[in-house]
Amino acid sequence: MSDGYAVDTGVLRADAELWRGWGDTLAAGADSISDTFEYWAFSDQPGFEALRDEYLAAAADLRQKVRDGGALFRAMGSRLEQVAEIYEKTEDEVGRDIRGA
């Protein structure tokens, strides 16, 4: 910027892309969290129904948390992209002011 500091918006945009990529990876990973419970492995054990219900609830909760984390990572990428745009716009405005345009 004109005050002697420069921001490499290309680096910000590269970081933004990384954050969005991590978010996409997390979101895709959420679907790999299985809600399959091996009925035959536990069905003869006392309290099987409670164990099954707890497992299914925990798997659903984890799946949602992973999706939420993916959304947060993508939001960070979007925010970094916005910051890069703000820096570029400000730099252009300051440059015009200095040139008297």
C-alpha positions as CSV (number, residue, x, y, z in Angstrom):
1,M,0.0,0.0,0.0
2,S,1.0,3.6,-0.3
3,D,2.1,3.8,3.3
4,G,5.1,1.6,2.5
5,Y,3.5,-1.7,3.3
6,A,2.3,-4.0,0.6
7,V,0.0,-7.0,0.8
8,D,0.5,-9.8,-1.7
9,T,-3.1,-10.5,-2.5
10,G,-2.0,-13.5,-4.5
11,V,-0.9,-15.1,-1.3
12,L,-4.2,-14.3,0.4
13,R,-6.1,-15.8,-2.6
14,A,-3.9,-19.0,-2.4
15,D,-4.6,-19.3,1.3
16,A,-8.3,-18.8,0.6
17,E,-8.2,-21.6,-1.9
18,L,-6.5,-23.9,0.6
19,W,-9.1,-23.2,3.3
20,R,-11.9,-23.9,0.8
21,G,-10.2,-27.1,-0.3
22,W,-9.9,-28.3,3.3
23,G,-13.6,-27.4,3.8
24,D,-14.6,-29.4,0.8
25,T,-12.5,-32.4,2.1
26,L,-14.1,-32.2,5.5
27,A,-17.6,-32.0,4.0
28,A,-16.9,-35.0,1.8
29,G,-15.5,-36.9,4.8
30,A,-18.6,-36.5,6.8
31,D,-20.4,-38.9,4.5
32,S,-17.8,-41.6,5.3
33,I,-18.9,-41.7,9.0
34,S,-20.9,-44.8,9.0
35,D,-24.3,-45.2,10.7
36,T,-24.1,-49.0,10.2
37,F,-24.2,-50.8,13.4
38,E,-23.3,-54.5,13.4
39,Y,-26.5,-55.9,14.8
40,W,-25.3,-59.5,15.0
41,A,-22.1,-58.6,16.9
42,F,-24.1,-57.1,19.8
43,S,-27.7,-58.2,19.6
44,D,-27.3,-60.9,22.3
45,Q,-25.8,-58.5,24.8
46,P,-27.8,-56.9,27.6
47,G,-28.5,-53.3,26.8
48,F,-28.0,-53.7,23.1
49,E,-30.7,-51.3,22.2
50,A,-29.2,-48.5,24.3
51,L,-25.8,-49.1,22.9
52,R,-27.1,-49.0,19.4
53,D,-29.0,-45.8,20.0
54,E,-26.0,-44.1,21.6
55,Y,-23.8,-45.1,18.7
56,L,-26.2,-43.9,16.1
57,A,-26.7,-40.6,18.0
58,A,-22.9,-40.1,18.4
59,A,-22.3,-40.9,14.7
60,A,-25.0,-38.5,13.6
61,D,-23.5,-35.8,15.9
62,L,-20.0,-36.4,14.6
63,R,-21.2,-36.3,11.0
64,Q,-22.9,-32.9,11.7
65,K,-19.8,-31.5,13.4
66,V,-17.6,-32.5,10.6
67,R,-20.0,-30.9,8.1
68,D,-20.1,-27.7,10.3
69,G,-16.3,-27.7,10.4
70,G,-16.2,-27.9,6.6
71,A,-18.6,-25.0,6.4
72,L,-16.3,-23.0,8.7
73,F,-13.2,-23.7,6.7
74,R,-15.0,-22.7,3.5
75,A,-16.2,-19.5,5.2
76,M,-12.6,-18.7,6.2
77,G,-11.6,-19.1,2.5
78,S,-14.4,-16.8,1.5
79,R,-13.4,-14.2,4.1
80,L,-9.7,-14.3,2.9
81,E,-10.9,-13.7,-0.6
82,Q,-13.0,-10.7,0.5
83,V,-9.9,-9.3,2.4
84,A,-7.8,-9.6,-0.8
85,E,-10.5,-7.8,-2.7
86,I,-10.6,-5.0,-0.1
87,Y,-6.8,-4.6,-0.2
88,E,-6.9,-4.4,-4.0
89,K,-9.7,-1.9,-4.1
90,T,-8.1,0.3,-1.4
91,E,-4.8,0.2,-3.2
92,D,-6.4,1.3,-6.4
93,E,-8.3,4.1,-4.6
94,V,-5.1,5.3,-2.8
95,G,-3.2,5.2,-6.1
96,R,-5.8,7.3,-7.8
97,D,-5.8,9.8,-4.9
98,I,-2.0,10.1,-5.1
99,R,-2.1,10.6,-8.8
100,G,-4.9,13.1,-8.5
101,A,-7.2,11.1,-10.7
